[in-house]
Amino acid sequence: MARLGMRKPFNKSTGRDYKSEYARYQGTDAQKKNRAERNNARRTLMREGKVKKGDGKDVDHKRPLKNGGSNGETNLRVLPKSRNRGFKRTSANKPVGSA
């Protein structure tokens, strides 16, 4: 039960307030720019026929955008979602076994 003066969570099943999360983080200009870059990378590979909607593939940046990577052809690759999202991370947020 929510206390007086506190907002109730937007999503009752998860307890997360997605509206405030968007306002604080996802809606910032920097994050909008990053999302547009990721979407542009996927559209580029869709035009080349390497991925299509609903195929279970992710467009991976070998060097992430946040670490100075780009949408250049040599920095993009197609991976199955299970491989791109399914690795354990260390406290430094790097895949286990990576340099």
C-alpha positions in Angstrom: 0.0 0.0 0.0 1.4 3.4 -0.9 1.9 5.9 1.8 0.3 9.4 1.6 2.1 11.7 -0.7 3.9 9.0 -2.6 3.1 8.1 -6.2 1.8 4.7 -6.9 3.9 2.6 -9.3 2.8 2.9 -12.9 3.1 -0.8 -13.5 1.6 -2.8 -10.7 3.1 -6.2 -11.7 6.7 -4.9 -11.7 6.4 -2.1 -9.2 8.3 0.2 -11.6 7.3 3.8 -12.4 8.2 3.8 -16.1 6.9 7.4 -16.6 9.4 8.8 -14.1 12.2 6.5 -15.4 11.7 8.0 -18.8 11.6 11.6 -17.4 14.8 11.0 -15.4 16.9 9.0 -17.9 15.5 7.7 -21.2 14.0 11.0 -22.1 17.2 13.0 -21.8 18.7 14.4 -25.0 21.8 12.3 -24.8 19.8 9.0 -24.4 17.5 10.0 -27.3 20.6 10.5 -29.5 22.0 7.1 -28.5 18.7 5.4 -29.2 18.5 7.1 -32.6 22.1 5.8 -33.4 21.1 2.2 -32.4 17.9 2.4 -34.5 19.9 3.8 -37.5 22.4 0.9 -37.2 19.6 -1.6 -37.4 17.9 0.1 -40.3 21.2 0.1 -42.2 21.6 -3.6 -41.8 17.9 -4.2 -42.7 18.5 -2.4 -46.0 21.5 -4.6 -46.7 19.3 -7.7 -46.0 21.3 -8.9 -43.0 18.5 -8.6 -40.5 14.7 -8.4 -40.7 11.9 -7.6 -38.2 11.2 -10.5 -35.8 14.2 -12.6 -36.8 15.5 -12.9 -33.3 18.8 -11.1 -34.2 20.5 -8.1 -32.6 22.7 -5.6 -34.3 25.8 -5.5 -32.1 28.4 -2.8 -32.0 31.8 -4.4 -31.5 32.9 -1.2 -29.8 29.9 0.2 -28.0 28.7 3.7 -28.8 29.2 4.7 -25.2 32.9 3.8 -25.5 33.4 5.8 -28.6 32.2 3.3 -31.2 30.4 4.2 -34.4 27.8 2.9 -36.8 30.6 2.2 -39.3 30.3 -1.0 -41.3 33.4 -2.5 -39.6 31.9 -1.9 -36.1 28.6 -3.6 -36.7 27.8 -7.3 -36.6 24.7 -9.5 -36.4 24.3 -11.8 -33.4 21.5 -13.9 -32.0 19.7 -12.3 -29.1 20.7 -15.1 -26.9 24.4 -14.5 -27.5 24.3 -10.7 -27.4 22.2 -10.4 -24.3 22.9 -13.7 -22.5 26.4 -13.3 -21.1 27.2 -12.8 -17.4 28.7 -9.5 -16.5 31.4 -8.7 -14.0 31.2 -5.8 -11.5 32.9 -3.7 -14.2 30.0 -4.5 -16.5 32.1 -6.5 -19.0 31.4 -10.0 -20.3 33.1 -12.7 -18.3 36.3 -13.8 -20.1 36.8 -10.6 -22.0 40.0 -8.7 -21.9 
